[in-house]
């Protein structure tokens, strides 16, 4: 005879709900030496679970991103950084002194599609799009856009700092020399269906870039 268990059955798992998870985490790049301004996290968009699992595209309204600000969206279960870079920040990325600090200044490693293999690592110079996963051990780097003599590292030029093991990237996602991370931050497939919209997860017409072909995520 089989005895019935004295333990009540576990409750059924609740069905997943649709949640807003485009969150706005902005910091002013502004002029050199200006103080960074952090904005609250704001939920705004919600691809459903099936879209996320299939790495379906995510549309972003670019009008919400002011110059010097970053937003973070979730695509294919990964954080994607989108930054509106002002001209001063773009100019600083191309100076010989800055390029000398980088391990792969010309983006020769396969960490981006062909259409983003340029000095800005972007289709539109002002719009930076990166998968925000450190190429060392997969941590999420923090956004420190302002140059600083001390914070988060000595002689900080502005960019991304990974607090786990100290890897550093500039405002094009290019990795610095002498840090644990071996590669630049990856660039996902993306394009602009119109002047106000960024679509992450979909190539422009004529491109067949496969995000799975990048060397390291």
C-alpha positions in Angstrom: 0.0 0.0 0.0 1.3 3.4 -0.9 1.1 6.0 1.8 0.0 9.5 0.8 2.5 12.2 1.5 1.8 14.4 4.5 3.2 17.4 2.8 0.8 19.6 0.8 1.5 19.9 -2.9 3.7 22.8 -3.9 1.7 25.6 -5.4 1.8 25.9 -9.2 4.3 28.5 -10.5 2.7 31.7 -11.4 2.6 32.5 -15.1 5.1 35.1 -16.2 3.8 38.5 -16.4 4.6 41.3 -18.9 6.8 43.8 -17.2 8.3 47.1 -18.3 12.1 46.6 -18.4 13.5 49.3 -20.6 15.1 51.4 -17.9 16.6 54.7 -18.2 20.0 55.1 -16.5 21.4 58.3 -17.7 24.6 60.2 -17.0 25.7 63.4 -18.6 28.8 63.3 -20.7 28.6 67.0 -21.3 31.8 69.1 -21.6 35.1 68.0 -20.3 35.2 68.3 -16.6 31.5 68.6 -16.1 30.0 66.6 -13.2 28.0 63.5 -14.1 24.3 63.6 -13.5 22.5 60.4 -12.7 18.8 60.1 -13.5 16.3 57.7 -11.9 15.6 54.3 -13.4 12.4 54.4 -15.4 10.5 51.4 -16.8 9.3 52.1 -20.3 9.0 49.1 -22.7 8.2 45.4 -22.5 9.1 42.8 -25.1 7.3 39.7 -24.0 9.1 36.5 -22.9 8.8 34.8 -26.3 10.4 37.8 -28.0 13.2 37.9 -25.5 13.9 34.2 -25.8 14.0 34.5 -29.6 16.3 37.5 -29.5 13.6 39.5 -31.3 14.3 43.1 -32.1 13.7 45.9 -29.6 12.7 49.4 -30.8 14.0 52.5 -28.9 12.8 56.0 -29.3 16.0 58.0 -29.7 14.2 61.3 -28.7 14.3 60.2 -25.1 18.1 60.2 -25.0 19.6 63.6 -24.5 23.3 64.4 -25.5 25.6 62.8 -22.9 23.0 60.3 -21.7 22.8 56.5 -21.7 19.9 54.2 -21.6 20.0 50.4 -21.0 17.7 48.0 -22.7 17.4 44.2 -22.5 17.9 42.3 -25.7 18.4 38.5 -26.0 18.7 38.4 -22.2 21.6 40.8 -22.3 21.9 44.5 -21.3 22.5 46.8 -24.3 24.0 50.3 -23.7 22.8 53.1 -25.9 24.5 56.4 -25.6 24.0 59.8 -27.3 27.6 61.0 -27.6 28.1 64.8 -27.9 30.8 66.1 -30.3 33.3 66.8 -27.6 33.2 63.1 -26.6 33.6 61.9 -30.2 36.5 64.2 -30.8 38.3 62.9 -27.7 38.0 59.4 -29.0 40.2 60.1 -32.0 43.2 61.8 -30.5 46.6 60.1 -30.9 47.1 60.2 -27.1 43.8 58.4 -26.5 44.3 55.8 -29.2 47.7 54.9 -27.7 45.9 53.7 -24.5 43.8 51.1 -26.4 44.5 47.4 -27.1 42.5 47.4 -30.3 41.9 51.0 -31.4 40.9 50.1 -35.0 38.5 47.3 -34.0 40.3 44.6 -35.9 38.9 41.8 -33.7 35.5 40.5 -34.7 33.5 42.2 -32.0 31.2 44.2 -34.2 29.4 44.0 -37.6 31.2 45.5 -40.6 28.9 48.5 -40.6 30.2 49.4 -37.1 33.9 48.8 -37.8 35.1 52.4 -37.8 36.6 54.9 -35.4 33.3 55.4 -33.6 32.2 51.8 -33.7 28.7 53.0 -34.8 26.5 53.6 -37.8 25.7 57.2 -36.7 28.7 58.7 -34.9 26.6 60.1 -32.0 24.7 56.9 -31.3 26.7 54.2 -29.5 25.2 50.7 -29.2 27.0 48.1 -27.2 26.3 44.8 -25.5 27.1 45.7 -21.9 28.9 42.5 -20.9 32.6 42.7 -19.9 34.7 40.4 -22.2 36.7 39.2 -19.2 34.2 37.3 -17.0 30.9 38.6 -18.1 30.3 41.3 -15.5 28.3 44.5 -16.4 30.6 47.5 -16.7 29.6 50.8 -15.1 29.1 54.0 -17.0 31.6 56.8 -16.0 31.5 59.2 -18.9 33.4 62.1 -17.2 37.2 62.4 -17.2 38.6 62.3 -13.7 42.1 62.3 -12.2 41.0 59.7 -9.6 37.6 58.1 -10.1 37.0 55.3 -10.9 40.6 54.8 -11.8 43.7 57.2 -12.0 43.7 59.5 -15.0 40.3 58.3 -16.0 39.4 59.5 -19.6 35.7 58.6 -19.5 34.0 55.4 -20.6 33.2 52.1 -18.9 34.8 50.6 -15.8 34.2 47.0 -14.7 34.3 46.9 -10.9 34.9 43.1 -10.8 38.5 43.1 -12.0 39.2 46.6 -13.2 38.8 46.3 -17.0 38.4 49.6 -18.7 36.7 50.6 -22.0 36.3 54.0 -23.7 33.2 55.7 -25.0 33.3 53.5 -28.1 33.5 50.3 -26.1 37.2 49.8 -26.9 39.3 48.0 -24.3 42.3 49.6 -22.7 45.8 48.1 -22.7 46.9 46.2 -19.5 43.5 45.2 -18.2 42.1 41.6 -17.8 39.5 41.9 -20.6 40.9 40.7 -24.0 38.4 42.3 -26.4 36.4 45.4 -27.1 32.7 45.3 -25.9 30.6 43.7 -28.6 28.2 45.6 -30.9 24.9 43.9 -31.5 23.1 43.9 -34.9 21.1 47.1 -35.2 19.8 49.7 -37.6 17.6 52.8 -37.9 14.1 52.2 -39.4 13.6 56.0 -39.3 15.3 59.1 -37.9 13.8 58.7 -34.5 14.0 54.9 -34.0 16.8 52.5 -33.2 16.1 48.8 -33.7 18.4 46.5 -31.7 18.6 42.9 -32.8 18.1 43.4 -36.6 20.6 44.2 -39.3 20.2 46.9 -41.9 19.0 45.7 -45.3 21.8 43.9 -47.1 23.7 42.8 -44.0 23.9 39.2 -42.8 25.9 39.8 -39.6 25.4 37.0 -37.0 25.9 38.1 -33.4 27.1 34.6 -32.7 30.2 35.2 -34.8 31.7 37.7 -32.3 34.8 36.4 -30.5 33.8 37.1 -26.9 30.6 38.1 -25.1 
